[in-house]
Amino acid sequence: MARSPAGAAWPEAGALLAALAGNWRLDRRIESPDPAQRGRFEGAARFAAAAGGLAYREEGLLHLGAGAFRAGLRYLFAARPQGFAVLFAEAPARVFQEVVLSRDAGGLLFGGAEHLCGADRYLGTYRFLPDGGFTVVQRVEGPRKAYRLESRYRRAEATPETAATSPAA
């Protein structure tokens, strides 16, 4: 299965990266006890073929506190026997999270992971939805950090600009 269209089941771990390839719309909520750190991100994400897996890149507009500015992130996604790894896009690549996937009683594909960065802990939850989209929630806890990122991905509609770079259905 090359992609997970609305209503289709997400594939098992071994085929998940192929289903993620392509362009996505991204909406992210940022929740924090500090009002200046609350906000949202609206933009686009792309998973593209790369050595060892998929290169992930997101770009968009970050509304944080009273301001707004352009922002982006990059990661590498690599297949694992029971899921995937999210790596920082740097040399050498370092693992951010190792996600082990399961299905719940209703067949929903999901996984969780943890990353320790000094005294800070990043708890990730990945859910692959029946509508063909997916969510990633990162809860960050630590002596200087306390926030929650909830990201919602929806397959981008093909436009003349994206059709040339999107994988075949």
C-alpha positions as CSV (number, residue, x, y, z in Angstrom):
1,M,0.0,0.0,0.0
2,A,1.6,3.3,-1.1
3,R,-0.6,5.5,1.1
4,S,-3.4,5.4,3.5
5,P,-6.4,7.2,1.9
6,A,-9.5,8.1,4.0
7,G,-11.3,4.9,5.2
8,A,-8.3,2.6,4.5
9,A,-6.5,0.8,7.3
10,W,-2.9,1.8,8.0
11,P,-0.4,-1.0,7.0
12,E,1.7,-2.9,9.5
13,A,5.0,-1.6,10.7
14,G,7.1,-2.9,7.8
15,A,5.1,-0.9,5.2
16,L,4.3,2.2,7.3
17,L,7.1,4.5,6.0
18,A,5.9,3.9,2.4
19,A,2.4,5.0,3.5
20,L,3.8,8.2,5.1
21,A,5.7,9.3,2.0
22,G,4.4,12.5,0.4
23,N,2.9,15.8,1.4
24,W,0.8,16.6,4.4
25,R,-1.0,19.5,6.0
26,L,0.1,20.1,9.6
27,D,-1.8,21.8,12.4
28,R,-0.2,21.9,15.8
29,R,-1.4,23.2,19.2
30,I,1.0,24.2,21.8
31,E,-0.2,24.1,25.4
32,S,1.7,25.4,28.3
33,P,1.2,26.8,31.8
34,D,3.0,29.9,30.6
35,P,0.7,32.0,28.4
36,A,3.7,33.4,26.5
37,Q,4.5,29.8,25.4
38,R,1.0,28.8,24.2
39,G,0.3,28.9,20.5
40,R,-0.2,27.1,17.3
41,F,1.7,26.1,14.2
42,E,0.1,25.9,10.7
43,G,2.0,24.6,7.8
44,A,3.1,21.7,5.6
45,A,5.1,18.6,6.1
46,R,6.8,16.3,3.6
47,F,8.2,12.8,3.9
48,A,10.7,12.1,1.1
49,A,12.8,9.1,0.3
50,A,16.3,9.3,1.8
51,A,19.2,6.9,2.6
52,G,17.9,4.6,5.3
53,G,14.3,5.7,5.3
54,L,12.4,9.0,4.9
55,A,13.6,12.6,5.4
56,Y,10.9,14.7,7.2
57,R,10.7,18.4,6.8
58,E,8.0,20.8,8.1
59,E,7.7,24.5,7.4
60,G,5.0,27.0,8.4
61,L,3.9,29.8,10.5
62,L,4.3,29.6,14.3
63,H,1.9,31.8,16.4
64,L,3.5,31.9,19.9
65,G,2.3,34.3,22.6
66,A,1.6,37.6,20.8
67,G,4.0,37.0,17.9
68,A,4.1,35.0,14.7
69,F,7.1,33.9,12.6
70,R,8.3,31.3,10.0
71,A,9.5,28.1,11.6
72,G,10.5,24.5,10.6
73,L,11.9,21.2,11.7
74,R,13.7,18.3,10.2
75,Y,14.0,14.7,11.2
76,L,14.8,11.3,9.7
77,F,12.5,8.4,10.0
78,A,13.9,4.9,9.8
79,A,12.0,1.5,9.7
80,R,12.4,-0.8,12.6
81,P,11.0,-4.4,12.9
82,Q,8.1,-3.3,15.1
83,G,7.8,0.3,14.2
84,F,10.1,3.2,13.3
85,A,12.7,5.5,14.8
86,V,12.7,9.3,14.6
87,L,16.2,10.6,14.4
88,F,17.5,14.2,14.6
89,A,18.6,15.3,11.1
90,E,22.2,16.0,12.0
91,A,25.5,14.3,11.4
92,P,25.8,11.8,13.0
93,A,22.1,11.2,13.3
94,R,21.0,10.6,16.9
95,V,17.8,8.8,17.9
96,F,15.0,11.1,19.2
97,Q,12.4,8.3,19.7
98,E,12.1,4.6,19.0
99,V,8.4,4.0,18.3
100,V,7.0,0.4,18.8
101,L,3.6,0.0,17.1
102,S,0.6,-1.9,18.2
103,R,-3.1,-2.1,17.3
104,D,-5.9,-1.6,19.8
105,A,-9.0,-3.7,20.0
106,G,-10.6,-1.6,17.2
107,G,-7.7,-2.0,14.9
108,L,-6.3,1.5,15.4
109,L,-2.5,1.6,14.8
110,F,-0.6,3.5,17.6
111,G,2.7,3.7,19.3
112,G,4.5,5.4,22.1
113,A,8.1,6.5,22.8
114,E,10.2,8.4,25.3
115,H,13.3,10.5,25.0
116,L,15.4,11.8,27.8
117,C,17.3,15.0,27.2
118,G,19.2,15.8,30.4
119,A,16.5,16.2,33.1
120,D,13.8,16.8,30.5
121,R,11.5,13.9,29.3
122,Y,9.7,13.8,26.0
123,L,6.8,11.4,25.9
124,G,5.5,10.8,22.4
125,T,2.2,9.2,21.3
126,Y,1.6,8.4,17.6
127,R,-1.9,7.5,16.4
128,F,-2.7,6.5,12.8
129,L,-6.4,7.3,12.2
130,P,-9.0,5.7,10.0
131,D,-9.5,8.9,8.0
132,G,-5.9,8.4,6.6
133,G,-4.4,11.1,8.9
134,F,-2.3,10.7,12.0
135,T,-1.5,12.6,15.2
136,V,1.6,13.0,17.2
137,V,1.4,14.2,20.8
138,Q,4.6,15.2,22.6
139,R,4.3,15.8,26.3
140,V,7.5,17.5,27.6
141,E,8.3,17.5,31.3
142,G,11.3,18.7,33.2
143,P,12.7,21.2,35.7
144,R,12.6,24.0,33.1
145,K,10.1,22.6,30.6
146,A,6.3,21.9,30.8
147,Y,4.4,21.9,27.6
148,R,2.3,19.7,25.3
149,L,2.5,19.7,21.5
150,E,-0.5,18.1,19.6
151,S,0.1,17.7,15.9
152,R,-2.5,16.7,13.4
153,Y,-1.5,15.6,9.9
154,R,-3.9,15.3,6.9
155,R,-2.9,14.2,3.5
156,A,-2.3,17.3,1.3
157,E,-4.6,17.6,-1.7
158,A,-2.8,17.4,-5.0
159,T,-2.2,20.7,-6.7
160,P,-0.1,21.4,-9.8
161,E,2.8,22.2,-7.5
162,T,2.5,19.1,-5.3
163,A,1.5,16.7,-8.0
164,A,5.0,16.8,-9.5
165,T,6.5,15.8,-6.1
166,S,3.8,13.5,-4.6
167,P,4.2,9.8,-4.8
168,A,1.7,7.9,-7.1
169,A,-1.4,6.8,-5.4
